[in-house]
Amino acid sequence: DAIPLPLIVFDRNGGIVYRNEYAISRFSSYEQIDYIQSFESILLMEQNQLIANLDRAFTVKLGEFISLPLPYTKERIRFSRIDDNLAMLIIVEDKEAVYKEIPQEKLEREKTIPTEELRQRFHSLIDENPDGIAFVDEHLQLTLINQALHQMLGYSLDDLKHFPAQVVEYETILTIGRHFELALHGDQRPYEIEASDVHGNRVHLLIKTIPIHTNGQFRGAYKIVKDITEFKSAQLDALDQAEQLRSLIDSIPEFIIFKDEYGRIIEMNAYAKRIFGIEEGKYKGITCEELNCSNIDAHHLLKYNANTDQLAWKQQTKVEYEYQLELASGEMATFEIIKAPTFHSNGKRKYLIAIGRDISERKEVERELIETQELIESIFTNNADAISVSNLDKEIIQVNPAFKKLYGYTDGDIITHLHDIYPDQNKEEANRIIKAVLDGEGVVDFETVRVKKDGTQIDVSVTYSPIKDHEGNVTAMSAITRDIRDRKKTDELLLRSEKLSAIGQLAAAVAHEVRNPLTSVKGFIQLYKDRINDEILELMLSEMDRIEGIINEFLSLARPQAVTYQQIDIMALTRNVVSLMNPELLLNKVNVRTAFHTPSLMMHCEKNQITQVLMNVIKNGIESMPDGGLLSITTCNSDTHLFIEITDKGVGIPKDRLERLGEPFFSNKDTGTGLGLVVCYKIIHEHHGTIHFDSTVGVGTVVTITLPLQR
């Protein structure tokens, strides 16, 4: 395209493979011509002469050409071979014809011009000619060179006459002589040689020999010499660049196919030949649909490829699509195919490039990535633990459904910042955690407190992990939060159970050691009761009974009780307990209000133990109201559990003391041992139930006993 000459490339059949911009602009009205025979009217040459010389072009050596005059013009046609399948035609200016053209009437006038004047004109023409000119006489001796030839080589006439070996090699001298003989016999074809100038630089010369005859006698010849060094250099550079481009294209692991405007293949790279199983030289000038593939089942790709070609031409932009092919190995390969059209400046089609890249591995990676993403999404969405992702500015990016459920948010709520779930006293905790994550320290099972949407604080265990980019930089962090409220309750129950076990062992030992001497002391007191003051005796016996009661409570913790579980009407049992406690209620000015949801409800339990629990709780309620008050007893049940709620209007229990209820030897009473509630917890636990205290100082206490209806 860069050559400022009309250039056309033909195949062996005369089909046009390529035309450069100069050829298109010159023969624009003949754009649709397909074969060289049709150029008869353009080139003004006989058809058989044109075809014959095209055939001759495939016989000349690379770098040589056949030159023909273009009739009725000052131009010549040069045919040269590109390879075994392609030949090139270039139209160049015939400088010799330009300089030889002299109007006939001027020649007639010059017949009368004196010889000396003619000689001066002749020498002026020779000296001012831009091409090099050399004359040889009939003895083939060099007699004259013009200024242009001297400047071209830097040698004088004497140098060229006496030292030709300095200018050209011996083989070149023989070539010059051979072409001189051909010129004498009418074959004046131009030929190329290499010479050395006076500085030793290689110079490419194009020479044409024209014999001189006067009156039928040979008088010598003159040679027209053109310096084509720059042209040859550009030609070699173009060939070198073409070879480099060919090597580059052949090394690309993608199939590349060049097509002309009619879909005929101009060229394809080595990868395309290999995967389609195409032999060298058996693809040019035909369409993809006509290819005979051997190694790959590409029938559908090649058969229907014209559809995508037409789409690319129509849209005048590249078309991309994917196609699956069965390889010779039997494996399926996915190709990403791109077709890109190119147009002439006048908008007409020029050529189209089809590029196919094997993306099977990429598709497999994409499939694995999608599966991994789906797996991660499933784990993230369906995880029972709360998961959140936040950036380094403590802004929450994403949360899972369990997170919203744990913190009491709905799907329409937006959680924007970590501080939204941090208690006021823990605001700085986020900064410490992010610093630890950035430092690469793991934060695993960190137990802390978080805040729900309604302001309720909950105990949680959180594990923080860094999220890194492809360069290993921490860009965000994930937090997996687990609700440990139930676990803490379990731990508390376990601790309480361990305490009960320890108390039981201690109780067994203490009761055994204390009961024997206590019996002796009590016996001696009764033996000497006549000698002791009645008030002192009553006090001593009262205290002895109190000690014996404590020991019995110890024994109830220490030794397994002989219990008999049976079906009991729990509602009747509760009413009986209230009746038994009625005298004490009246004595302490406590009114009882009962709200039993049903008159009868059967439950499998140990009658005496449940009675002991109810009496103990009612007694505690009476003692919490020293000035009297209201005691409410309410029952209800679900399908599986019975709920007994005993409410007093007493002094209440402070929060710090409420948490310690049920511990041995801890009591809100000045004279209490705390063993009563320990026994209650033990009984309810053995019945697989729970007992819960909720109290406010100055308002009262609510005790909720939960028992299973069936065991």
Secondary structure, DSSP 8 states (H G I E B T S, - for coil): --SSS-EEEEETTSBEEEE-HHHHHHTGGGTT--BGGGGHHHHT--HHHHHHHHHHHTTS-TT-EEEEEETTTTEEEEEEESSSSEEEEEEEE-HHHHHH---HHHHHHHTTS-HHHHHHHHHHHHHH-SSEEEEEETT--EEEE-HHHHHHH---HHHHHH-GGGTS-HHHHHHHHHHHHHHHTT----EEEEEE-TTS-EEEEEEEEEEEEETTEEEEEEEEEEE-HHHHHHHHHHHHHHHHHHHHHHHSSSEEEEEETTSBEEEE-HHHHHHHT--TTSSTTSBGGG---SSSB-HHHHHSHHHHHHHHHHHTS-EEEEEEEE-TTS-EEEEEEEEEEEE-TTS-EEEEEEEEEE-HHHHHHHHHHHHHHHHHHHHHHH-SSEEEEEETTSBEEEE-HHHHHHHT--TT----BGGGGS-GGGTTHHHHHHHHHHTT--EEEEEEEEE-TTS-EEEEEEEEEEEE-TTS-EEEEEEEEEE-HHHHHHHHHHHHHHHHHHHHHHHHHHHHHHHHHHHHHHHHHHHTGGGS-HHHHHHHHHHHHHHHHHHHHHHHHHS------EEEEHHHHHHHHHHHHHHHHHHTTEEEEEE-S-S--EEEE-HHHHHHHHHHHHHHHHHT-TT-EEEEEEEEE-SSEEEEEEEE-SS---HHHHTTTTSTT--SSTT--SHHHHHHHHHHHHTT-EEEEEEETTTEEEEEEEEES--
